[in-house]
Amino acid sequence: MAKPTRHTLTTPSAHPRGIPKRALPRLAAALFFVTLVGVALPLAVLHRAAVSRHSLEDPWGRYPLPSLAADDEEILRSPQTTRRAPKDSEDLELDRVLQKASMKDNTVILTTLNAAWASPGSVIDLFVDSFRSGVRTSSLLNHLVIIAFDGDAYRQCAKIHHYCFALGTEGVDFSEEKRFLTSGYLEMMWKRLDFLRLVLEKGYSFIFSDADIMWFRNPFPHFYPNGDLQIACDHYVGNATDLRNIANGGFNYVKSNERTIEFYSFWYSSRLRYPGYHDQDVFNAIKHDPYVADIGLEIKFLSTAYFGGFCEPSRDLNKVCTMHANCCIGLRSKIHDLRIMMEDWKNYLSLPPSLKRLLTLSWRVPQNCRYYVQQ
Ligand SMILES: *[C@@H]1O[C@H](CO)[C@@H](O)[C@H](O)[C@H]1NC(C)=O
């Protein structure tokens, strides 16, 4: 595999504080989205209902997913898929990039990318832009490693970022837009999970973030000091340890230790018991498994007040850390709504501090992401 070319990061754009010259139109736009809050709330409820109908996942976590038939138990007894191969060049390259990107405490920020999300103006540009325009987030780009699933994604990554890693795809083409729950999509999600286990085994803790999550504020102050695995939610019940929280696998902070390594191995091997489901559904099923308690894994669910998404938005722009374009099917809808969300955020940033505190601002999104339908 070719060594990634190092590119200098462009300087993060400075954000003028105080009242800029163009404050008036921005203020007007802000006030416009304030008035929309009243409309957005009932729609969010409708939206949630639509999601529940179409999702494979049990939205309230009451029912376990159908498990496998007794005949299939054979599969489970086959050897584990842990990698014990001698270090190849890909592995050495991974060590190199993780070492360069990691923080002092061996933490990295990871995202995955395929060609469909990599094209200019697409998801990855918005993702990187959010770090540059967020509050105390631009320096976090020094710790971000973009994991490319195909050659196009890798080449595009190298144009816009320091740390790119091409994950061997072994004949599978992950480059196209993957429709939710197609076999290609599932394969990509499980490959990602297996990769994250490997990163933990190498001794690196990580924040994994889908690239369709905008980073508006530094998330570290909002993590729990004593959680092994902290995970964002599609639906948050108001208690960080309640297993009825519906986790979203798109954003999580995982500390490398024997409990998390064991849990990731267990999670990955559980795909055999739940064929046809993706990692997030399987997480929401196995979080109830007594084995997880036996491991001693401490799971913390992150509040949507700080780590929100289109399923359940972070309502207060004075608090929001991240917003995920979840509960959204189709790349066009996603990009459309992500762009509006970035505009809302930049409008908010341009307001004078007194107005930031005074106004109850909210998002103009979801719009096209409102209906959770396969197109
Ligand atoms: C949060 O949930 C846990 C686990 O269900 C429970 O033990 C605890 O009492 C709950 N805390 C509050 C404040 O409700």
The ligand as an ORCA input file, in Angstrom:
! r2SCAN-3c Opt
* xyz 0 1
  C     -30.505      5.189     36.485
  O     -30.634      3.868     35.995
  C     -30.008      2.888     36.816
  C     -30.064      1.576     36.067
  O     -31.346      1.321     35.558
  C     -30.689      2.862     38.190
  O     -30.069      1.908     39.025
  C     -30.603      4.246     38.804
  O     -31.334      4.268     40.013
  C     -31.157      5.297     37.867
  N     -30.903      6.604     38.417
  C     -31.853      7.507     38.540
  C     -31.415      8.821     39.118
  O     -33.015      7.319     38.224
*
